[in-house]
């Protein structure tokens, strides 16, 4: 029986963790799997006769150690396990001569022109530049790369001159988007626009400060709902302090991090998704908004358009006037807004399920295994 090593070492949260969990649920018993996870106790429920859950010391989670992990530690582990192929879910290719299928989702690597590179603090900039160096350096160890959409594929081909890329759209779990537990978030009256996110520089929350000032100046009834914590980043604390300092806390309302079980309830209490993000590979937030029949207002970039197509309202995320004009236009044109919501709900119901996506992953892996 062939042996597959699945690297889920960095799948600690968000989309990466979702992919790993759904993969573990759907792996067929035609191979042996060694699955590296960030925390073994969280994944033991998926262990069985053909899936072995493994971990390495949590001390290797430190950012400064990732070159050692991907250049030395994981190659040694792969050799010791004597596997036939690697399915790598991390941001960095592993330095190994064993066949490697790499799932790409690190958008920083394909947006060198993005202004977010100039917006981040020096520590984050240096960390990402080092990470980018090892990403480029180890591309030669990839036999097949999987991109989550055509926008990523085109950029990978153009920037790195890659030819070995297949596109497998990210999956959605409609079962996870409904139900949950009701929670009253005590949101104010007005048109409530949700940005469901943790703080990262590329999420571009800072644009909400000048946007809120414009809303106040024009005496408009928009409320911006954010879900961050000051502990997430030093700039998150700075942003929240500026909201108070500028007396904008009646327009920008921070409700803090939201548990997954309360997300459907939160969408029902809001009137739209406002997402001025600067970088994404695939954002499930767009999908959630479509499913909950909420209009989407987002950045006029390829990563957004490839997911949202014609169902979103697009704006320049660096221009608060353009953002506000887009919002005013949409809510003043109810029929256009309603039609986009209807089309969004149809679109989300046409997207691949996790079963579809995992089957596509496995077909690619099987093809690589047979091309020995």
N, C-alpha and C positions, 0 to 999 in steps of 0.2 A: 504494500500500500504506500502510495506517495505521501511525503510529509511536507506540510506547508507551515512556514513560520509567519505569523501575523504580528506586525509591530504596531501595537496600540499603546505604546509607552506614554505618548503625549495626549492621549484621549481622556483628558481630565474633566472636560466640561463642554457644553455647547454642541456644535455640529459634529465634532470629532467623536465625542462620547456617544452620541446618537447613532452614528454610523457603526461604531464598534458593537454596541449592544444589539442592534438589529442584525448585524452580521452573525453574531454568536447565536442568536435565536434561529437563524435560517440555514446555518451550515449543514450540508448533507453529509451523511456518514460514509462517504466514498473515499475520503482522505483522512490522514491523521493531522491534527492541527496543534501547533504550539503557539499559544496566544500570550504575548507579553502585554501586561496591563499595568497601569500606574499604581493600583491598589488591589491586591489579590482578593481581599475579603469582600470587596464590592462585586466581584465577578464569579465567585465560587459556585453560585447557583447555576451557571452555564456549563460547568465542568461535567464531563461524562466519559464514556469509554473511548471516544475518538477526539475529544477536545480537552487539552491539558492547559490549564491556566497557570502562567508563570509570572514571576516578578523579579526585579533586581532591587538593590537597596534604594530606598527613597532618597538617600543622600545624593544620588545622581540626578535628581530633579533640578538641582541648581543650574541656572542658566549658564554659568561659567564652565560647567563640565560637559556641555553637549558635544563639543568636538571630540572629547575622549570617548563618550558614549557611542557616537556614530562612526568614529574612525578605528576604535580599538575594541571596546567592550562588546558591542553587538556583533561585529564580525567574528569574534572568538566564540560567542554564544551560539551563533548560527552554525559555525563549523562543528562545535561540540554536539549539537543536536542532529547533525547530519541530515539536514532538510534538503528537499529538492527545489524549492522555490520560496521566495520571500514576497509577501504582500505587505507593503509598507504604507501605513496610514499617517506617518509623521510628515513634518515639513522638510526634513533633510533626507536625501538618499543615503543609504547605508553603504559603506565601503566594503563591498563583498563581490566575489566572483560568482556566487550563486545567483541564478536568475532572479531578477527583481521586477515586480510589478509595483508601480508607484502611483498612489492616488494623490493628485495635486490639489491643494486647496489654500495655499499660502499666497494671498493676493499681492503682498508686498513685492514678491519676486517678479511680477509682470506689470507693475505700474511704477517704473523708475521715474516717470515724469510727474508723478502725483505730488501735489503741494504738501501732502501730509509728511513727507520726508523733512520738510523745513519746519513743520509745526511741532514735532516731537522734541522732548528734552534730549540733551546730549547723551545721557546714559542709554536711553532707548534707541537713539540713532546708532550708536556704536554697536550695541547688541544686535540690532537688525542687520547692520552692514557685515558683521562677522558671520552671522547666520547665512546671509546672502552669498558670502564668499564660499562657504562650505556647500551650499546648495549648488552653485555653479561647478565647483570642483568635482562633486560626486555625480553629476549628471551622466557621466560616461558609464556608471555602474547600473543604469536603468535600462532594462530590456523593453519594457512597455510602460508608457505613462498614460494615466487616465485623467482627463480633464472633466470638470463638471458641466461645462457648457462650451459652445463654440467660441465665445468671446475669449475665454481662457486659452483654448486651443490655438487660436489665431495669434495671440500674444506670445505664447510659448514658442511657436514656430518662428515668428518674426524676430524675437529677441535672442533666442538661443539656437536657432536654426535646427530645431528638432523635427524629426520625421516620424517618430514612433509613438504617435498620440492617438488614442481612441477617446471618444466622448461618451460618457455615461452620465445622464442627468441625475442630480441628487434626488433622492426619493422623499416622499412625504408620508406621514402617518395620520390619516384623517381621524382615526380613532382617538388620537391623542389631542385633537384640537377641540373636542367638544366635551360636554359634561363638566367634570371638576367640581369644586366646591364654591358656593357663592360667598363673596366677601364684599361688603359695602366699603368702597374706597373714599367715600365722603368727598367726591369731586365737586367743584363749584359749578354753578350754572354757566352756560355759554357753549360755544362749539369747542369740544375737547379733542385735542390732537395728541395722540400717543406716540412716544418714542420709547419702545420697549427694548432697553439695552443696558449693558454695563458700560462703565467708562473706558474708552480707548481713545487716543488722539485722533484716529481716523474716523471716529463716529461724529466728529465735528459739532459737538454740542455747543461750542462757544458761539456759533452763529445765532443761537437763540437769544443772546443778550441784545444785539442790535435789532433783531427781529421783534423782540418783545417791546423795545423802546418805540418802534414804529407802530406796533399795535396800540400801545398806550397813547401815542401822539394822535393817532387817527380815531381813537375811542372805539375800537372794534372789539367784538365779543369773542375773540379767540383765546383759548387757554391751552398751554403747552404742558403736557404731562410727561415727566421723565421718571426713570426708575433706577437711579444710581445711588451709590454710597460714597461718602468722602474717603472711605478706607480703600477704595478700588485703585486710586491713583492720586498723586499729589495735586494734579491738575483738576481732578474731580472736586477736591476740597476747595480749590481756588475758584472754580466755576460756581459752586454753591454759595460761597462767600460773596461773590460778585452779584449774584441774584439778589441777595439780601441788601448789599451795599447800594445797589441801584434801585432799590424798592420795587423790584419786579416780581416778588414772590406771590403776588396776586394774579400774575399771568403765567409765570413758569412755576409749576407745582411739582415738587419732587416727592413721590410717594415711597421711594426707596425700593430695594430689590423685591421682586414679586415671585412667590412660589409658583411652580408650574401648575399646580392644581387650581390656582386662582386666576390664571391667565384668561380662560374663556370668559369669566365673569368681568374681568377688566375691560376686555374688548367690547362687551355689551354696554359698558358704561361710558365708552368713548365714541367719538363721531368720525374718526379717521386716523390713519397712520401718517405721521410726519417724520421722514427719515432722510436727513441731509448728509448721509454717509459719504465718505470719500473713497473707500475701498471695500470690496466684498469679493468673495469667490462665488458663494451661493448663500443668500440669506433666507432662512426659514421664516423670518418675520414678514416678508412679503406674502408668503404662502398663508400664514396665519390670518393676515388682514383680509386676503381674498376669501378665505373660508368663512370668516366671521362677517362677511359682507360689509366691509368698511373700505371707503375710498383710500387710495394710496397716493401720497405726495412725496416724491423722492428725487434724488439727484439725476441729472441728465447725463448719465454715464452708461457705457456699454454693459457693465455688470448688472445694472438695474434693468435695462431694456431687454436683455436676453431672458430674464425671468418674467418681468411684468408685461412685456410686449406693449399693446395699445391700451391696457386697462389702467395704467397709472397716469397721474399728472406730473410732468417733469419740470424741474427748475434748475437754475444755476445755484449750487449749494454755497457759493461764496458771496452771493448777492441777496441780502435780506429783502430788498425791494422786489426782486423777481420772485422770491419765495412768497411774499405777502400778496403780490399781484396774482400769483397762481392760485392761492387759497381763496382770495376774493372772487376770482373768475369762477372757480369750481362751485362754490356755495351760492353764487348768484345765478348759476345755470344748472338748476336741479335736474333737468332731464338728461343732460350730458353726464352729470355725476352719477345719476341712477343707472344709466346704461353701462358706464364703466364698471360699476359694482356688479351688475348682472353678468357682464362678460368675464369679470374676474372670478366669480364663483364657478362659471362654466370651465374656465381655464384650469383652476385648481383641481377640479374633478377629472380633468383629462391627463393629469400628470402621473408619472410612474409611481407605483407602490414600492415599498421596500422589497417585496418579493421579486418584482421586475428588476430592480436595480441590483440586488444581490446575485440574481441569476446572470446578469450581464457581467458582473465582476468575475464570477466563477467560470464563465465561458472564456473570458480573456486569459485567466490563469490556466485553464485547461489547454488552451491553444499554445501558450508559452511552454507548458510542460511537454506537449507533444512535438514541439519544434526543437528537440534536443539535437 
